[in-house]
Amino acid sequence: MFEHWPDELTPSLRREVHPPTPVTVDLGAAIPTDGAKFGANELPLRVRAGGLELTGRVPGLLHAWARSRDGDWIALVSLTVKTSNGRGSIEIQQWCSQRAIQPRETDKAT
């Protein structure tokens, strides 16, 4: 993953997470869009129903951290984005702001 980024500084500016850690991803922060440019009746139903739902919170896995030149950390996460009607989905791996993720508790057997 970081084979083209020499690790010359201490502490390191990047970190792989093994095993990947469960997180909750805020889709609106992870994949910001321009928002609703169109009114509800201005888009075809096929777009409103079959388009990707890029709002809300979804489970994901944190794979790595990397530091940007302004000091912020960005997170590499994998997650599933569903369509608005819930009939379809895509698996993605996305670099996003640390603001877009929160730790997630895993289910524990009792």
Residue pairs with C-beta under 8 A, 6 or more apart in sequence:
1 16
1 63
1 64
1 76
2 14
2 16
2 64
2 66
5 14
7 13
7 14
13 66
13 67
14 64
14 65
14 66
14 67
15 64
15 65
15 66
16 63
16 64
17 62
17 63
17 64
17 65
20 61
20 62
20 63
20 78
21 61
21 62
21 103
22 59
22 60
22 61
22 62
22 103
22 104
22 105
22 106
23 59
23 60
23 61
23 62
23 75
23 77
23 101
23 102
23 103
23 104
24 57
24 58
24 59
24 60
24 101
24 102
24 103
24 104
25 57
25 58
25 59
25 60
25 77
25 79
25 96
25 100
25 101
26 56
26 57
26 99
26 100
26 101
26 102
27 53
27 54
27 55
27 56
27 57
27 58
27 81
27 100
28 54
28 55
28 56
29 96
29 97
29 99
29 100
30 77
30 79
30 94
30 96
30 97
30 100
30 101
31 54
31 81
31 94
31 96
33 54
40 48
48 84
49 83
49 84
49 85
50 83
50 84
50 85
50 87
50 88
51 83
51 84
52 81
52 82
52 83
52 84
52 90
53 81
53 82
53 83
53 84
54 81
58 79
58 80
58 81
58 82
59 79
59 104
60 77
60 78
60 79
60 101
61 77
61 78
61 79
62 75
62 76
62 77
62 101
63 76
63 77
63 78
63 93
64 75
64 76
65 73
65 74
65 75
65 76
65 98
66 73
66 74
66 76
66 95
67 73
67 74
68 74
72 97
72 98
73 98
74 95
74 96
74 97
74 98
75 95
75 96
75 97
75 98
75 100
75 101
76 93
76 94
76 95
77 93
77 94
77 96
77 100
77 101
78 91
78 92
78 93
78 94
79 91
79 92
79 94
80 89
80 90
80 91
80 92
81 89
81 90
81 92
82 88
82 89
83 89
